[in-house]
Amino acid sequence: MPTLLIALMILVLFPFQSSAQTYAGPIVISKGGTYTGNWESRDSNIAAVEITTSEPVVIVNSNIRSAGRLIRFTGAVANITVRHTNGYGLTPTPWKDYKKPRNFLAADEFKNIVVENCYLQNVAGINIGGRYQGNGSTSETIKIRYNKVKNIDGRIYGGWVAVNFVGFNFRNAISHAEVAWNEVVNDPNNSVVEDNINMHNTRGTSNSKIKIHNNYIQGAFPIEAVLLITQEVVSLQMVTETLASVQPISRPTTTR
């Protein structure tokens, strides 16, 4: 088979496996606009992308990796769109003050959050808390769609925290919110996830409920999944062997 054809097949079958990227250090976005780049943080206390503006921010065609949070808002009302971007979790480092999981995106106060056509690997998912401050329109809502996820991972330095692929925990009702057409695959011992999708203290409206549909989710394992699975298999084997060793009670034959 010609080399070019093989290369094209690899790109089609494995679109997110690309050549090594060159990463810049952490970036602070203080003004709205569209951003494209490769950013990383090898310190769990520093986000790879920190956003301090409430103006609309678009991140597209980028690569982000971090030992802590990948995209984080500080002192701003989130208004962000992330598309066609890859996010990777790096090895966690010691944290200060409070635990810092490797969220792909973490926001409290927000107007609009869109995450579409992204690839996430060994990150702690998307955490949206605090308060919704949008106007209830289709342009100020939450859309998390068409993403591919490998291993939601709540491990931090020295332990782990409960994390989700999508976690909502915010005040005020929201309209037109949607979590759809995502693929999430978690492998044992390479992932630590509480609920893949978690809705807590969060609600839609009577006319526009939060839509969660057409998501493919595979696996939700504790931190020592293989050990637990092995213990279950051993226990099952012991029960099977015990049952096999029990002699059946013979019934007396009767003559009619």
Backbone bond lengths (Angstrom), bond angles and torsions (degrees), N, CA, C in turn:
res aa  C-N    CA-C-N  psi(-1)  N-CA   C-N-CA  omega(-1)  CA-C   N-CA-C  phi
1 M - - - 1.469 - - 1.533 108.96 -
2 P 1.297 118.57 131.99 1.474 120.74 -178.64 1.520 111.59 -57.33
3 T 1.340 114.99 146.27 1.466 120.68 -178.01 1.519 112.25 -59.79
4 L 1.327 117.26 -41.05 1.467 121.16 -179.29 1.516 110.92 -61.32
5 L 1.347 117.04 -41.41 1.451 120.45 -179.54 1.523 110.73 -64.77
6 I 1.341 116.97 -40.49 1.462 120.75 177.89 1.526 110.64 -61.77
7 A 1.332 115.83 -43.52 1.463 120.05 179.71 1.523 111.58 -61.70
8 L 1.330 116.42 -40.79 1.463 120.36 179.24 1.516 110.77 -65.83
9 M 1.342 116.66 -38.95 1.466 119.62 178.32 1.516 111.54 -64.04
10 I 1.333 117.21 -39.10 1.461 120.80 178.22 1.523 110.81 -63.12
11 L 1.334 116.75 -41.90 1.464 119.90 179.73 1.515 111.77 -65.03
12 V 1.339 116.91 -34.91 1.461 120.71 179.89 1.520 110.97 -73.03
13 L 1.356 116.38 -44.47 1.456 120.42 -176.26 1.516 112.86 -77.09
14 F 1.330 117.49 -31.97 1.457 121.96 -177.04 1.525 109.77 -130.31
15 P 1.332 117.34 70.47 1.464 120.27 -172.93 1.510 114.48 -65.23
16 F 1.341 117.64 -20.43 1.463 119.23 -175.45 1.521 112.34 -97.84
17 Q 1.335 117.58 -1.48 1.448 119.90 176.96 1.520 108.38 -93.63
18 S 1.280 117.89 99.59 1.451 122.30 -175.39 1.518 109.64 -120.83
19 S 1.307 115.58 176.27 1.454 120.15 179.99 1.523 109.95 -67.21
20 A 1.334 115.48 162.99 1.463 120.89 -176.76 1.517 110.89 -59.50
21 Q 1.328 114.62 136.97 1.454 120.99 -179.94 1.525 109.95 -96.26
22 T 1.311 115.67 152.64 1.456 121.82 171.12 1.523 107.92 -97.54
23 Y 1.343 116.89 123.64 1.454 120.90 -174.27 1.522 111.39 -107.49
24 A 1.327 114.53 139.41 1.454 120.69 168.53 1.526 108.20 -88.47
25 G 1.318 116.66 171.17 1.456 120.93 178.49 1.516 111.63 -74.55
26 P 1.328 117.83 -173.08 1.463 121.88 -179.65 1.529 111.46 -58.84
27 I 1.345 114.71 149.79 1.461 121.03 179.18 1.529 108.94 -123.13
28 V 1.326 116.11 143.97 1.460 122.17 172.87 1.525 107.46 -112.18
29 I 1.323 116.20 119.83 1.474 121.46 179.98 1.524 107.97 -99.26
30 S 1.321 115.99 113.78 1.466 121.05 -177.33 1.527 112.74 -112.60
31 K 1.320 117.00 4.63 1.459 121.34 -179.38 1.515 109.16 -143.89
32 G 1.326 117.05 141.43 1.451 121.39 179.20 1.516 111.95 -63.11
33 G 1.332 114.94 159.64 1.458 120.42 179.86 1.517 110.49 147.88
34 T 1.333 115.87 -173.40 1.454 122.58 179.76 1.524 109.13 -105.97
35 Y 1.336 116.18 131.31 1.460 121.53 -175.09 1.524 109.65 -127.36
36 T 1.320 115.40 138.93 1.457 123.12 175.15 1.527 108.03 -136.10
37 G 1.336 116.67 132.28 1.462 119.06 179.29 1.510 111.44 176.01
38 N 1.315 115.71 -177.72 1.461 123.80 175.47 1.524 108.08 -121.47
39 W 1.327 116.86 115.65 1.458 120.93 -174.89 1.524 109.49 -128.53
40 E 1.332 115.86 147.29 1.454 119.66 178.80 1.525 110.36 -144.88
41 S 1.335 114.44 155.67 1.461 122.06 170.28 1.518 107.77 -136.17
42 R 1.322 115.95 127.15 1.463 120.83 178.27 1.523 111.60 -100.83
43 D 1.327 116.24 15.67 1.458 123.90 178.82 1.527 107.86 -121.75
44 S 1.326 116.79 120.89 1.469 119.76 -177.56 1.521 113.45 -61.60
45 N 1.322 118.20 -18.48 1.458 121.45 -178.32 1.528 113.23 -86.38
46 I 1.318 117.19 -8.23 1.464 121.33 -176.66 1.524 109.26 -122.30
47 A 1.327 117.06 123.10 1.464 120.72 177.28 1.520 110.02 -70.17
48 A 1.323 116.31 147.30 1.461 119.67 176.06 1.526 110.82 -66.24
49 V 1.337 115.97 -37.55 1.472 121.57 177.03 1.526 107.25 -130.00
50 E 1.319 115.98 113.09 1.463 120.75 176.91 1.521 108.47 -109.81
51 I 1.330 116.22 129.54 1.464 121.40 -176.14 1.520 108.57 -114.49
52 T 1.328 115.89 124.90 1.466 120.98 -176.60 1.520 111.92 -117.16
53 T 1.327 117.90 12.45 1.465 121.81 -179.52 1.511 110.41 -116.61
54 S 1.331 115.84 148.52 1.458 121.92 174.58 1.525 111.67 -92.91
55 E 1.320 117.07 -1.16 1.463 120.78 175.79 1.526 109.63 -70.97
56 P 1.335 118.35 155.26 1.469 120.68 -179.36 1.529 111.50 -61.32
57 V 1.322 115.67 130.42 1.462 122.64 178.17 1.525 108.50 -120.78
58 V 1.322 116.23 134.40 1.465 122.22 176.09 1.526 108.03 -120.58
59 I 1.323 116.27 125.91 1.467 122.13 173.67 1.524 106.75 -114.56
60 V 1.321 117.11 123.87 1.461 120.75 -173.60 1.515 109.63 -141.69
61 N 1.328 115.94 146.80 1.465 122.52 175.59 1.531 111.79 50.61
62 S 1.328 115.83 49.26 1.460 120.72 -175.31 1.524 110.81 -124.99
63 N 1.327 115.15 167.74 1.461 123.14 173.98 1.521 107.98 -127.65
64 I 1.327 116.37 128.53 1.456 121.24 -176.72 1.524 107.99 -132.97
65 R 1.321 116.47 132.92 1.461 119.49 175.44 1.525 108.95 -142.51
66 S 1.347 114.73 148.72 1.463 117.29 -173.30 1.523 111.19 -160.24
67 A 1.346 114.70 150.84 1.463 121.60 171.58 1.527 110.86 -82.68
68 G 1.328 116.77 -11.95 1.457 123.29 175.97 1.522 108.73 -128.08
69 R 1.310 116.51 -138.85 1.460 119.52 -179.61 1.523 110.78 -71.45
70 L 1.322 115.19 141.14 1.465 119.47 179.97 1.526 110.29 -83.15
71 I 1.335 117.40 -52.53 1.468 122.53 178.30 1.525 107.42 -125.04
72 R 1.321 115.73 124.60 1.466 120.22 -175.48 1.522 109.71 -139.66
73 F 1.346 114.79 140.56 1.460 120.65 176.12 1.517 109.79 -101.23
74 T 1.335 115.92 138.06 1.452 121.98 179.06 1.526 109.55 -130.00
75 G 1.335 116.80 115.75 1.460 120.78 176.57 1.510 114.43 63.31
76 A 1.330 117.20 28.93 1.461 120.68 -177.39 1.524 109.57 -142.07
77 V 1.324 115.44 154.93 1.468 121.64 173.46 1.527 107.21 -89.04
78 A 1.308 116.49 117.41 1.468 120.51 -172.47 1.518 111.87 -67.02
79 N 1.321 114.37 130.81 1.461 122.69 171.94 1.521 105.36 -141.42
80 I 1.333 116.29 87.73 1.458 119.98 -167.39 1.520 112.05 -136.49
81 T 1.318 114.27 143.52 1.461 122.74 172.13 1.523 107.75 -125.11
82 V 1.338 116.34 126.41 1.463 121.55 177.25 1.522 107.50 -122.59
83 R 1.320 116.32 121.44 1.468 120.29 -179.44 1.524 110.23 -136.52
84 H 1.337 114.64 146.59 1.467 121.70 173.98 1.536 111.19 50.93
85 T 1.314 114.74 48.37 1.463 121.20 -177.35 1.524 109.60 -128.31
86 N 1.327 116.46 139.95 1.457 122.50 178.70 1.525 109.83 -100.84
87 G 1.331 116.12 136.48 1.454 121.05 179.06 1.517 111.07 -127.53
88 Y 1.336 116.71 130.02 1.458 121.92 -176.63 1.526 110.63 -128.79
89 G 1.322 116.16 140.08 1.450 120.81 174.22 1.518 110.95 -89.26
90 L 1.333 116.79 133.05 1.459 122.72 174.64 1.525 109.81 -98.57
91 T 1.314 116.62 171.78 1.460 121.20 -179.62 1.529 110.52 -60.42
92 P 1.339 118.60 124.51 1.474 120.31 -178.45 1.528 112.19 -64.35
93 T 1.323 115.19 149.75 1.457 122.18 176.26 1.531 108.66 -116.90
94 P 1.339 118.85 168.97 1.468 120.26 179.85 1.530 111.30 -55.74
95 W 1.347 115.92 138.38 1.457 121.47 -178.10 1.530 109.93 -106.49
96 K 1.333 114.45 158.32 1.460 121.56 179.16 1.529 110.12 -116.86
97 D 1.319 116.30 147.11 1.469 124.47 172.26 1.525 112.97 70.56
98 Y 1.333 118.72 -53.71 1.457 121.68 -179.26 1.525 109.17 -154.02
99 K 1.318 115.63 161.00 1.461 121.09 -176.67 1.528 110.85 -68.87
100 K 1.318 116.14 139.10 1.466 121.28 -175.87 1.526 110.26 -127.38
101 P 1.327 116.96 89.60 1.461 119.71 177.23 1.530 111.13 -68.92
102 R 1.304 115.88 164.79 1.466 121.28 -174.80 1.534 111.34 -87.59
103 N 1.339 116.51 59.22 1.466 120.14 177.95 1.513 110.92 -60.40
104 F 1.323 116.33 136.38 1.463 118.92 171.69 1.516 109.33 -63.66
105 L 1.340 115.96 -41.22 1.463 120.84 177.32 1.513 108.41 -146.97
106 A 1.325 116.42 132.31 1.463 121.58 177.97 1.519 108.49 -131.18
107 A 1.336 116.15 125.78 1.471 120.66 -178.82 1.519 109.21 -146.10
108 D 1.332 115.30 146.44 1.455 121.07 175.15 1.527 109.44 -105.63
109 E 1.300 117.95 -87.06 1.464 120.59 176.79 1.528 108.84 -69.34
110 F 1.333 117.20 131.16 1.469 118.19 -177.18 1.527 111.77 -153.75
111 K 1.333 114.13 155.26 1.459 122.56 172.73 1.523 111.86 -109.82
112 N 1.327 115.01 -43.90 1.457 119.03 -174.27 1.526 109.64 -150.93
113 I 1.329 115.98 130.37 1.465 120.98 177.44 1.521 108.57 -136.22
114 V 1.324 115.40 120.69 1.468 121.85 177.64 1.526 108.11 -125.71
115 V 1.330 116.23 125.74 1.469 122.11 173.96 1.524 106.62 -130.26
116 E 1.318 116.93 111.33 1.457 121.12 -174.62 1.523 111.53 -139.52
117 N 1.342 114.97 143.12 1.471 122.15 175.07 1.527 112.18 56.33
118 C 1.327 116.10 41.26 1.464 121.16 178.87 1.527 110.17 -110.14
119 Y 1.317 115.43 158.79 1.462 122.30 174.83 1.522 108.38 -117.06
120 L 1.344 116.83 126.04 1.452 122.30 -178.04 1.524 109.37 -122.15
121 Q 1.318 116.27 136.42 1.462 120.20 -178.92 1.524 110.80 -141.11
122 N 1.341 115.39 124.93 1.466 122.42 180.00 1.523 112.41 52.84
123 V 1.316 115.45 44.72 1.462 121.18 173.77 1.525 108.49 -116.67
124 A 1.323 115.73 170.91 1.468 121.41 -176.49 1.525 112.51 -97.19
125 G 1.321 117.06 22.52 1.450 120.92 172.15 1.520 114.48 78.18
126 I 1.326 114.75 -161.63 1.468 123.68 -173.93 1.533 107.56 -113.89
127 N 1.313 116.54 118.10 1.462 121.59 -176.58 1.530 109.51 -115.97
128 I 1.325 116.07 116.67 1.463 121.30 -178.31 1.523 107.74 -122.52
129 G 1.335 116.60 113.62 1.456 121.17 -178.19 1.514 111.03 -130.35
130 G 1.309 116.11 -161.53 1.463 120.02 175.87 1.513 113.68 76.68
131 R 1.343 115.54 -110.06 1.473 119.16 -172.27 1.516 110.92 -151.25
132 Y 1.341 115.31 136.97 1.462 121.46 173.25 1.519 108.93 -83.01
133 Q 1.340 117.22 127.08 1.467 121.84 -178.28 1.527 112.16 -119.55
134 G 1.329 117.22 18.45 1.454 119.93 -179.73 1.515 112.60 -79.38
135 N 1.344 114.88 177.78 1.465 121.08 -176.58 1.527 113.22 -96.69
136 G 1.342 116.85 5.61 1.460 119.70 177.76 1.512 114.71 84.44
137 S 1.318 118.15 5.09 1.460 121.30 -178.31 1.529 110.40 -88.36
138 T 1.320 116.31 173.92 1.462 121.27 178.65 1.527 112.11 -70.32
139 S 1.321 117.39 -17.05 1.461 120.76 179.29 1.525 112.60 -94.02
140 E 1.332 116.74 -3.48 1.459 120.54 176.18 1.528 108.23 -133.12
141 T 1.335 114.88 84.40 1.448 121.13 -174.76 1.524 108.75 -156.63
142 I 1.331 117.37 -157.93 1.463 122.39 175.02 1.523 108.32 -125.35
143 K 1.316 116.77 129.14 1.458 122.63 173.59 1.530 108.07 -132.04
144 I 1.327 116.65 114.03 1.462 122.06 176.48 1.522 106.26 -122.33
145 R 1.338 116.06 100.71 1.465 119.83 -169.22 1.539 111.91 -144.11
146 Y 1.332 113.66 151.56 1.472 121.94 170.47 1.532 112.96 63.12
147 N 1.327 117.31 29.59 1.459 120.12 -179.22 1.523 110.96 -100.19
148 K 1.328 115.58 153.01 1.460 122.08 176.76 1.522 107.60 -118.01
149 V 1.346 116.17 128.31 1.459 121.05 -171.86 1.525 109.54 -128.85
150 K 1.326 115.85 134.00 1.460 122.53 176.56 1.529 108.33 -123.71
151 N 1.321 116.23 108.97 1.466 123.70 173.40 1.531 114.08 68.90
152 I 1.326 115.21 90.57 1.453 121.01 167.64 1.528 107.01 -72.59
153 D 1.331 116.99 126.43 1.460 120.42 -165.40 1.528 110.85 -133.47
154 G 1.330 116.08 109.35 1.458 121.09 -179.10 1.514 114.45 -92.35
155 R 1.330 117.50 10.89 1.462 119.10 179.88 1.524 111.46 -70.31
156 I 1.313 115.19 136.86 1.454 123.11 174.15 1.527 106.91 -126.27
157 Y 1.302 116.13 178.03 1.470 119.51 178.60 1.527 109.35 -64.11
158 G 1.319 116.61 120.66 1.453 121.24 176.93 1.515 115.69 82.51
159 G 1.327 118.47 6.60 1.458 118.55 179.65 1.515 112.32 171.42
160 W 1.343 115.54 -145.61 1.456 120.05 179.69 1.526 108.76 -157.73
161 V 1.330 115.10 162.59 1.467 121.65 175.88 1.522 108.38 -131.40
162 A 1.323 115.95 159.18 1.462 121.12 178.85 1.535 109.67 -74.07
163 V 1.329 116.34 122.81 1.455 121.03 -178.97 1.528 109.39 -136.21
164 N 1.318 115.18 167.34 1.462 122.11 -177.75 1.527 109.90 -135.66
165 F 1.318 116.26 161.37 1.464 118.60 167.23 1.523 108.81 -63.79
166 V 1.322 116.25 -48.70 1.464 121.69 173.80 1.517 108.04 -131.09
167 G 1.327 116.80 123.68 1.450 121.65 176.11 1.513 110.67 -126.20
168 F 1.340 116.99 118.36 1.465 122.72 176.84 1.530 107.82 -106.80
169 N 1.320 116.80 131.12 1.463 121.71 175.45 1.522 107.64 -155.80
170 F 1.329 115.78 71.85 1.470 119.33 -175.52 1.525 111.58 -137.58
171 R 1.336 114.58 157.01 1.453 121.73 178.97 1.528 110.25 -86.92
172 N 1.311 115.26 161.57 1.463 126.10 179.16 1.529 111.19 78.74
173 A 1.323 115.13 134.13 1.463 121.50 -179.44 1.523 110.64 -69.32
174 I 1.323 115.90 147.09 1.453 121.80 -178.20 1.532 109.58 -125.70
175 S 1.308 116.38 142.55 1.461 122.02 177.18 1.527 110.32 -107.85
176 H 1.328 115.50 152.25 1.474 123.43 171.88 1.528 113.63 67.94
177 A 1.324 118.51 15.74 1.467 120.31 179.54 1.528 109.49 -75.42
178 E 1.337 115.95 144.73 1.465 120.01 -175.60 1.520 110.54 -151.26
179 V 1.341 115.26 134.99 1.469 123.57 172.08 1.521 105.51 -124.91
180 A 1.333 117.43 106.61 1.462 118.99 -169.03 1.514 112.65 -153.41
181 W 1.332 114.67 152.56 1.463 123.25 172.57 1.537 111.97 59.85
182 N 1.321 115.72 36.44 1.462 120.69 176.03 1.529 109.83 -103.51
183 E 1.318 115.64 150.93 1.470 121.65 174.58 1.521 108.20 -117.90
184 V 1.339 116.16 123.05 1.466 121.85 -179.68 1.522 108.21 -126.49
185 V 1.330 116.51 119.07 1.462 121.48 178.94 1.528 108.36 -123.57
186 N 1.335 116.16 119.56 1.463 122.04 178.82 1.523 109.85 -110.72
187 D 1.316 116.57 130.61 1.460 122.09 178.07 1.526 110.25 -100.12
188 P 1.349 118.14 144.59 1.464 120.12 176.50 1.520 111.42 -62.62
189 N 1.340 114.85 136.58 1.469 124.02 178.86 1.523 114.56 71.40
190 N 1.306 117.82 -3.79 1.466 121.30 172.54 1.521 111.12 -113.70
191 S 1.322 117.17 5.66 1.463 121.25 -177.94 1.522 109.17 -148.00
192 V 1.327 115.73 152.14 1.463 122.21 173.25 1.521 106.47 -140.74
193 V 1.334 117.06 105.81 1.462 120.97 -175.58 1.517 109.46 -131.57
194 E 1.330 116.25 139.77 1.462 121.23 174.82 1.530 107.72 -80.75
195 D 1.324 117.15 -84.25 1.465 122.53 172.33 1.522 106.88 -111.85
196 N 1.298 116.94 138.21 1.460 117.99 177.62 1.529 110.61 -65.42
197 I 1.331 116.58 -39.19 1.472 120.99 174.20 1.523 107.59 -130.98
198 N 1.323 116.62 125.09 1.456 121.55 -174.23 1.526 109.28 -129.52
199 M 1.347 116.22 123.72 1.458 122.54 174.97 1.518 107.92 -114.11
200 H 1.334 117.95 114.76 1.463 121.67 -177.22 1.531 109.21 -133.55
201 N 1.334 116.07 126.23 1.473 121.09 -179.63 1.525 111.98 53.09
202 T 1.307 116.38 35.54 1.467 121.57 -175.06 1.525 108.47 -132.07
203 R 1.314 116.76 143.28 1.457 118.64 -177.30 1.519 111.17 -149.53
204 G 1.324 114.22 154.45 1.451 120.65 169.03 1.520 108.94 -88.88
205 T 1.320 115.98 -152.79 1.465 121.03 177.73 1.523 108.69 -118.43
206 S 1.327 116.25 169.85 1.468 119.58 179.91 1.521 111.27 -63.67
207 N 1.312 116.97 -28.30 1.466 120.83 -179.08 1.528 113.00 -96.82
208 S 1.320 117.42 -11.17 1.468 120.33 -175.82 1.531 109.30 -150.54
209 K 1.310 114.46 87.01 1.457 119.70 179.02 1.531 110.55 -74.05
210 I 1.322 117.03 158.31 1.464 121.07 174.73 1.524 108.49 -69.00
211 K 1.305 116.98 124.43 1.465 121.65 -176.92 1.528 110.38 -96.44
212 I 1.328 115.91 120.84 1.461 122.31 174.61 1.527 106.43 -124.80
213 H 1.318 116.64 110.48 1.469 118.77 -172.21 1.528 111.29 -155.81
214 N 1.321 115.45 156.90 1.470 123.00 173.17 1.524 112.81 52.84
215 N 1.335 115.81 42.86 1.459 121.00 173.07 1.527 108.69 -105.10
216 Y 1.318 116.53 136.78 1.460 121.31 174.11 1.525 108.24 -100.48
217 I 1.331 116.48 118.71 1.462 121.46 -176.77 1.526 108.31 -126.83
218 Q 1.318 116.12 127.45 1.459 121.65 -178.26 1.526 109.46 -131.45
219 G 1.326 116.20 115.27 1.449 121.05 172.07 1.518 114.36 91.91
220 A 1.342 114.65 140.18 1.467 122.84 171.83 1.519 105.76 -156.56
221 F 1.328 116.88 101.49 1.457 121.60 -168.40 1.527 112.03 -118.43
222 P 1.343 116.68 149.92 1.461 120.40 171.16 1.520 110.23 -74.57
223 I 1.319 115.75 -179.85 1.461 119.21 -172.47 1.523 112.32 -70.82
224 E 1.343 118.12 -26.80 1.456 120.71 179.17 1.522 109.21 -118.98
225 A 1.314 115.52 61.54 1.461 120.90 -172.76 1.521 112.23 -64.28
226 V 1.324 117.68 -44.72 1.461 120.01 -176.51 1.521 110.62 -63.84
227 L 1.346 117.68 -39.75 1.454 121.17 178.05 1.517 110.62 -60.67
228 L 1.348 116.35 -45.47 1.460 119.68 -178.87 1.517 111.00 -67.03
229 I 1.339 116.52 -41.64 1.462 119.55 179.08 1.525 109.84 -62.79
230 T 1.340 117.34 -41.80 1.459 121.30 179.28 1.518 110.83 -61.89
231 Q 1.352 116.75 -42.13 1.452 120.36 178.74 1.522 111.38 -62.29
232 E 1.333 116.03 -40.05 1.463 119.57 178.90 1.523 110.56 -65.31
233 V 1.330 116.76 -41.49 1.465 120.65 179.74 1.524 110.44 -63.75
234 V 1.357 116.95 -43.87 1.459 120.98 178.75 1.527 110.30 -61.78
235 S 1.345 116.03 -43.50 1.466 119.74 180.00 1.519 110.59 -62.58
236 L 1.328 116.08 -42.90 1.456 120.03 179.25 1.519 110.78 -64.00
237 Q 1.352 116.30 -39.85 1.452 120.17 178.96 1.533 110.93 -64.30
238 M 1.351 117.10 -40.04 1.457 120.63 179.14 1.528 110.59 -64.06
239 V 1.333 116.12 -41.56 1.466 119.35 178.56 1.523 109.92 -63.63
240 T 1.338 116.70 -42.57 1.462 120.82 -179.64 1.524 111.13 -62.50
241 E 1.352 115.68 -44.58 1.458 119.67 179.57 1.524 111.26 -64.76
242 T 1.328 116.27 -38.23 1.463 120.06 179.34 1.516 110.79 -64.66
243 L 1.318 116.53 -45.10 1.458 120.46 179.25 1.520 111.05 -63.14
244 A 1.352 116.04 -37.21 1.464 119.75 -178.43 1.521 111.37 -68.15
245 S 1.349 116.17 -26.25 1.464 119.68 -177.58 1.526 112.98 -86.17
246 V 1.311 116.47 -10.18 1.463 119.86 -179.50 1.520 109.28 -76.89
247 Q 1.317 115.79 127.65 1.462 120.39 178.88 1.522 109.39 -80.68
248 P 1.300 116.39 130.86 1.464 117.81 177.66 1.518 110.94 -66.72
249 I 1.320 115.92 149.17 1.461 121.00 178.68 1.535 108.48 -79.30
250 S 1.318 114.43 122.42 1.473 118.18 -178.95 1.511 109.74 -78.86
251 R 1.298 114.19 136.75 1.470 119.08 177.94 1.529 109.20 -96.97
252 P 1.303 115.32 140.27 1.472 116.56 177.62 1.524 110.95 -65.97
253 T 1.295 114.98 142.16 1.462 119.62 177.79 1.514 109.60 -78.11
254 T 1.288 115.57 144.80 1.467 120.39 179.71 1.514 108.31 -118.76
255 T 1.296 113.83 147.96 1.478 119.76 178.05 1.498 108.01 -112.38
256 R 1.275 114.04 126.30 1.459 118.65 178.79 1.511 109.11 -91.54
